[in-house]
């Protein structure tokens, strides 16, 4: 639901959905192919950037990168890095986006 709100430009609703999703508990016995929390966190960071909450976006983006690295799922980590670089671009931090 958060991604749909984000795509529609409904940033406050996207933020609320992403924040709720970060608190959700996973189901036991479901194979893990993606780290859900890092995906939600990086998209929350993007929504926060669009809302002008740059410091909170920065902290949330760092959390997403940390969670992704800990999950050790290469495809997931690549996706998180891509979203993080897009977020940094929107923050006009080209130097950090290129790292």
JOURKA-V647156 format. One record per residue. N is the residue number from 1. RES is the residue in one small letter. PHI is phi in whole degrees, -180 to 180 (NA if undefined). PSI is psi in radians with two decimals (* if undefined). Layout:
((N	RES	PHI	PSI) (N	RES	PHI	PSI))
//
This chain:
((1	x	NA	-0.62) (2	x	-63	-0.70) (3	x	-65	-0.66) (4	x	-64	-0.79) (5	x	-62	-0.72) (6	x	-62	-0.79) (7	x	-64	-0.56) (8	x	-83	-0.11) (9	x	82	0.22) (10	x	-89	1.34) (11	x	-69	-0.69) (12	x	-65	-0.73) (13	x	-66	-0.68) (14	x	-61	-0.79) (15	x	-58	-0.82) (16	x	-60	-0.79) (17	x	-64	-0.79) (18	x	-64	-0.71) (19	x	-64	-0.71) (20	x	-64	-0.69) (21	x	-65	-0.59) (22	x	-65	-0.44) (23	x	-89	-0.13) (24	x	-69	2.57) (25	x	-96	2.44) (26	x	-76	2.84) (27	x	-90	2.33) (28	x	-72	2.52) (29	x	87	-0.04) (30	x	-91	2.19) (31	x	-61	2.48) (32	x	-99	2.04) (33	x	-111	-0.42) (34	x	-134	2.63) (35	x	-93	1.72) (36	x	-56	-0.75) (37	x	-65	-0.68) (38	x	-69	-0.63) (39	x	-65	-0.83) (40	x	-63	-0.75) (41	x	-63	-0.74) (42	x	-69	-0.58) (43	x	-75	-0.56) (44	x	-63	-0.74) (45	x	-58	-0.73) (46	x	-63	-0.77) (47	x	-63	-0.72) (48	x	-63	-0.67) (49	x	-61	-0.79) (50	x	-64	-0.49) (51	x	-84	-0.07) (52	x	86	0.15) (53	x	-91	1.17) (54	x	-66	-0.71) (55	x	-67	-0.75) (56	x	-66	-0.67) (57	x	-62	-0.76) (58	x	-61	-0.79) (59	x	-66	-0.70) (60	x	-69	-0.68) (61	x	-64	-0.73) (62	x	-63	-0.67) (63	x	-62	-0.76) (64	x	-61	-0.76) (65	x	-64	-0.70) (66	x	-66	-0.80) (67	x	-61	-0.72) (68	x	-65	-0.75) (69	x	-63	-0.70) (70	x	-67	-0.59) (71	x	-70	-0.46) (72	x	55	0.83) (73	x	-117	1.77) (74	x	-54	-0.79) (75	x	-64	-0.75) (76	x	-59	-0.80) (77	x	-63	-0.68) (78	x	-61	-0.76) (79	x	-64	-0.72) (80	x	-65	-0.73) (81	x	-62	-0.70) (82	x	-63	-0.88) (83	x	-62	-0.69) (84	x	-64	-0.69) (85	x	-68	-0.64) (86	x	-64	-0.75) (87	x	-61	-0.77) (88	x	-64	-0.64) (89	x	-61	-0.78) (90	x	-66	-0.47) (91	x	-82	-0.01) (92	x	62	0.60) (93	x	-107	1.25) (94	x	-65	-0.58) (95	x	-62	-0.84) (96	x	-68	-0.61) (97	x	-65	-0.50) (98	x	-86	-0.12) (99	x	-80	*))
//
